[in-house]
């Protein structure tokens, strides 16, 4: 293509020289004989080659003209004697005076984003200054966040879009065929002598019944957070505890179960509102591991009962497996692991068995085994399991347990050291290794009851986690 353009350029130059010589040598040089004139120009957005004004004293001149768009532009069309022509390069045969104009179209535009703080673009953090090159139409969602840096709370203040102030911390920008300059401006608030309030997850909390964004500062008042914050169809964030750091250097944890709110005072330096991950229907429990082994298979031979979520607890019911029944009794048994989120090292447990009459070993008495421990791949048995005898099976029981301590409101506890191989696969009767749980803490519990035959469908065991402790 370049050699064609060069040939055309040389041909045009020669033609101009010949035309001049013919004009100057005819009739004593007194009469100009211009037969054909060619004028080639380009509008903004590109260039053409050849370009300029040319004259010829003969017709049927073949010309090739090439249009080259600038960056961000594309070639649109030629206007040849007021007629649109789309092809590029342009091939012409001159038979008369001809005017050629090249038109270009801008198709790429720019959004320049700057800020003195954090900027989220469509939910993802970007480093500013940040430039977006776009074509045709674009919609952008820009937002700022509050954050803590060197004992200073940095808060989004306003946007300046093409010189115009917009006092929103979230901006939806809709652009089409235009450039834009966007600046997100922040304001800074030193913590100073006030109490710093933060959260590991929640973007807000409440202070004296007013909503405040986090992080924030306060001098006093009643501070509390939401019990739960929606995450997805499976999990929610549940408020686990308040961590209070005092100005004398001490730190205390207040479980949400025991202390739903914290009264701020001048001795406090900072308060963190800590959330843990849990199931939507079962607070604080990140995952349930069912048995045997680690599954809940109603079609299998050794399924134990059914389970459902109800009112923030798990309900076990319908203990009617014919393989676990004899002439007089049905074995009502549950066996599960509750897996907890990171940092949870103790739980308050609500346990309530009720329904059909328990016939062994004592009327209306249940055995309840449980163990709170940190799981890893080496644990295939249950050392130091706690046996609890609930003397009133139809009364809810409140239990606190961690890896070294167990407390219950009204029951006899056997804390003797033992190694219980109760985790077994019914098909092989061999111990089952615990699941991989990445070192998190979990609560294993098992109830083993003998109830009147035919009453298994009305016997119910309900379990709820009331609160957690770090």
N, C-alpha and C positions, 0 to 999 in steps of 0.2 A: 504494500500500500504506500509506503514512504517513497519508493522509487517512482510510483505514479504521480504523486504530488510534486516531486522534484521535476519530473518531465513536464508537468503542466506549468510549473513556475517558469522553467526555462523557455517553454514555448510561448508563454505570455510575454516574457521579456523580449524575446526575438521579434514577436509580432508588433510590440510597441515600437521597437527600433525601426523595423521595416515600414511601419505606417508613417513614422516621422520622416524617413528618407523619401518616401513617395510623395509626401506632402511638400517637402522642401524642394524636390527636384521637378515638380510639374508646373508648367506655365510660368516658369520663372520664379516659383515659390510664392505665388500670389493667392492661391485658393486652397483651403483645407478641405480634404475629402475624407470625412469620417463616415464609415459605413455602419459600424457596430460599436456600441459602448456597453461595458460590463461594470457594474458597481456591486461589490461584495462587502457586507458588513455583518457584525455579530452584536447582538444585544447582551446585557449583563448576564454572566453565568457561564461564559465559555469563550472560545476563540475559533477562527476559521482560517484555513489555508488553501489557496491564496486569499488575501484580503486587500481591498482597495478598489481603485478606479482604473479601468483599462479600456483602450480604444483599438479598433481593428478597421482596416479598409477592405476587408473581405468577409464573406459570410460563411456559414456552416463550420464555425470554429468549435471543436470539441474541447470541453473543459470538465475537469474533475475537481470538486471542492469538498474538503473534509472539515467537519465540525468536531471540536474537542471540548467536552464540558469541564468546568472547574470542579474541584472537590465539593461534595454535597449537592451537585447539580446533575441532571441528565439532559441529553439533547431532546428537544420537543418536536420541532418541525422547521422546515424552510418556508419562507414566503417568497415565491418566485413570481415577480410581476403580479402580486396580490393573489397568487394561487398557492395553497398549502401543498407541500410535498414532504413525505415522511422519511424517505430513504436517506441513509447517511452511510457512505459518501454520496454526494449529489453529482450525477452525470448530466451534463448539459450540452446541447448543440446550439450554438448561437446563430440565429437567423435575423436578429434585430436587437435593438437596445434592450438590455436585461438588467433588472435590479434583483439582487438576492440578499435576503436578511435571514440570519440564523437565530432561532428562538430557543432558549433553554429554560428548564423548570427546576426550581429548588425542591428537593425531596427529603433532605436530611436536615434536622434542626437539633438544638442543644438545650439541655437543662443543666445549669451550673448550680450546685448546692454547696453552701458553706455553713459553718456553725462553730461556736465556741464551746460546744458540748456534744453529747451523743445524739446521733440521728438514726432513726429506723426508717428504712425504705421498704414499704410493703411488708413490714414485720421483721426485716433482717437489718442488722446493724451495718452501717457503712462508714468508711473513713472519709472525712472531708478534708480538703475540697474534693467534690465528686462530680463528674461530668457524665451525662447521659446523652448519647447520640441516638435520635429516634427518627422514624420515617412516618409520615402521614399523621396518625392520631395516637395519643398516649394518655393513660390515666395513672397517676402516682398517688400513693398514700404515704405522706410523711408524718412522722410523729417523734416527739421527744420523750424522755423518761427522767424521773427524779432519781438521783443516786448520790451516794456519799463518797467524798474524796477528801482525804486529809482533814477530817473533822469539819468539813464544810458540806452542806446540803446544796446540791446543784439542781436547779429547777428550770424547766422550759418556760419561757416568757411569751414570745411572740414570733411570728414570721414576717419577713419583709420580702414581698414578691414584686419584682420589677419596680422597686421603690415604694410600694404601698404596704403599710403596716396591717397585719392581720393578727389579732390577739386571740389566737387559738393555739393549743399545744398539739393539735392534730389537724393536718391539712390534706384535703383531697384536691389534687391539681389535675385539671383536664386541659390538655393542649392539643392544638392542631395547626400544623404549618407555621410554627412560631418558636422563637427562642424565649427562654425564661431564666432569670437569675433569682435564686431562692436562698434566703439566709434565715436560719433558726437561731434566735438569740436566747441566751440563758441568763438567769439571775442567780446569785450566790448568797447563801445564808450561813454564817459561822455558827457552830453549835454553841460555843461559849460555855456559860455556866448552866445552861438548861439541860433537861434530861433528853437524851437521844432515844428515839423510838424507831426500831427497824423490824423487819420480818424476813424469814428465809424464803417466803413465797408470796404472801399477800401484798397487794399493792395499796391496801388501805386498811384502816381499823377505825375504832370509835373512841372518842374522848368526850365524856359527859354527854353522851347521846348525839354527838355531832360526828359526821364522817370526816376523817382526815386522810390525806394521801401520805404514803410512806416512801422514803424515810421522812421523819418529822421531829420537831422538838416540842417540849412542853415543860411547864413549871410545876404542874400539879393536875389533879383531877382523877376521875375513874376511867381506867384504860381497859379495853377489851376488844377482842377480835371476833370474826365470824367463826362459828363452830365448824362449818365446812365450806369449801370453795369448789365449785364444779370444775372437773378436769375433762372427762370424756364419758362414754357410755359404761365403761368398766370401773374407773377409779375416780375418787375425789381426794382433795386435800382436807385433812381433818386437823383442827387445832389441838396440839398435843400438850404444850406447856409454855409458860412464860419464863424466860431466863432473865434474871435481874442481876445486874452488876452494880455494886455499891461503891461509893467514893473511897471507902477504906480498903478496896481491893478484893473483897469477898464476893462470891457469886452464889445465888440460890436459884433453884428451879421450882416452879409452882405449877403442878398439874392442872390442866383445865377442868378435870373432873372434880378436884377438890377446891379449886380457886378459879371460878369462871371469869373473874376480873381482878385487876391489880390497882390498888390505890397508890398513886404516885406521891412521893414525898421528897424532901430536899436531900435525903441521904442517898438517893439513887442517882447513878450516873447514866445508865442506859438500860433499856428493856428490849429484848428480842421476843417477838411473837412467833413461836416455832410450830410449823405444820409438818405432819407426816402423811405419807401416802397410804390410802386404804381403799377398799372396795366401796362402790357406791352404796350397797345395801348393808355393809358391815364395817362400821368405823374402825380405823386403825389397822385392820387386817389387810395386808397387801395381797396375799394369796392364800387359798386353802388347799391343803394336800389331803386328799381323801384316802382311805384304806378299805379293803386291801388291794394291791399295794398301790398307793398314791392315785387311786381312781375311784370313781363312784359309778359302778356299772350295774344297773338294775337287771340287765339280761344275764349277768354272770351267776354262777351257782352260789357264790358266797356274798352276794350283796346284803347289806345290813338293814338299811331303811332308806327313806326318801329324805330330801333336804330342800328347804326353800328359805329365801330371805323375806323377812317380815318385820316392819317397825324397827329397823336398824339392828336386827339380831338374826341369827340363823336358827331355824327350827328343824329338828329331826323328828320324823313321825313315820307311822306305818311300818312297824317292826313285825312283818308277817312273812318273812322268808321261810318256806317249808323246810329248808335244809338246816335251819337253826331252831327247830321246834320238835318237842317230844309229846307224849300223851297228855301231860299236865301243864306244860309251861312253854313259853316263848322267850328266847334270849333277846332282850332289848339291849343292843350294843351300838355305841358310836365310837369312832376312832379317827381322829383327824389331827392335823398340824395347822395352826394359825401362824403364818409367816408375817413378820412385822418389818417396818421400814428401818432404815439406818438410824442409829442412836437410841432406839427404844430398848431399854434394859429392864423394864418391869411393867406389869399390867394389873389393872383392876378388872376382875371378871365377875359377871353376873350369871348364875347357873340355876336353872329351874326345871326339874323333872316333875311331871304330873300326868295324871290320866288313870290308866289301869292300875290295879292293885299289885304291889310288889309282894311276892310270896316267899322269897328266899334271899338271904339267910334269915332276915327278920322282916316282919310286916312293916311296910312303908319306910324301909331303910334302903339307901342306895350306896354303892361303892363308887367313888370317883377318883380316878388316878390322873395326875397331871405332873408335868415337868416343864420348866422354863429353862431353855438352854440355847447356846450358840451352836449353830449347825455347821458341820463340814463333812467332807466325803468320808472321813474315817469313822463316823459314828454309825454303827449298825445295831446298837442296843441302847437302852435307856438307864444309865446309872443314876442313883440317888433320886428315884422317883418318889413323889409324895402320894400316900394313900389317904384319902379323906372319906370318913364315914358320915353321911348326911342323915342324921337321926329323924329329920322331918322332911320327907321327900317332896311334899306338896307345898313347901315354903321356899321362896327364892333365897339363894345364898350369895353372899358377897365375899369374894376372895381377892387378896392381893398376893402376887407371887413374882419373885425375880429369881435369879440363878442361885441365891443363897438363903432366901427367906420366903416363908409362906404364912399368911394370916387369913383366918376365916371367922365369920361372925359367930356361928353356932355349930360346931362340929368337932368330932374327934379326929386328930391328925396323927398319922404314923409317919415320922420322918426318918425311919431307920434306913441305913445304907443298904442298897440292893442293886442288883443288875437284873433287869427284867427283859427277857427276850420276847416280849409280847408283840413286837413288830415281826409279823411272819406272813409268808405267802400261803394261803390255805391249800393251794394245790400241791405244794412241796413240804409245807410245815417248816420251812427254813427261814431264819431271820432275814429281814429285808433291810438293806442299807438305806439310810436317810437320803433324801434328795439333796442335790447341790443347791445351796441357798446363799452362796457368796458370803458366808460368814455372818449373815444377819441373825438376829435372835428370833426364836419361834417358841410357840407354846403347844406342847403335845398334851392331849387329854383323851381319856377313854372312860366310858361308863359301861359297866357290865351288870345287867339286871335280869332277874327272873320274874316274869310277870305271868298272870293267868293266861292260859292258852285261849286264843280267840280275841284277846284284848289288845293285841299289838297295834291295831290300827288306831286306837284311841290314846295310846301312851305317847307322850310328847316330851322331848328334851329341848329346852331353849337356852341359848348361850349368847351373851352380849359382852363386848369389851367396853367397859365404862370409861376408861381412861388409860393413859400410858405415862411412863416416867422415863426420863433420859438416863 
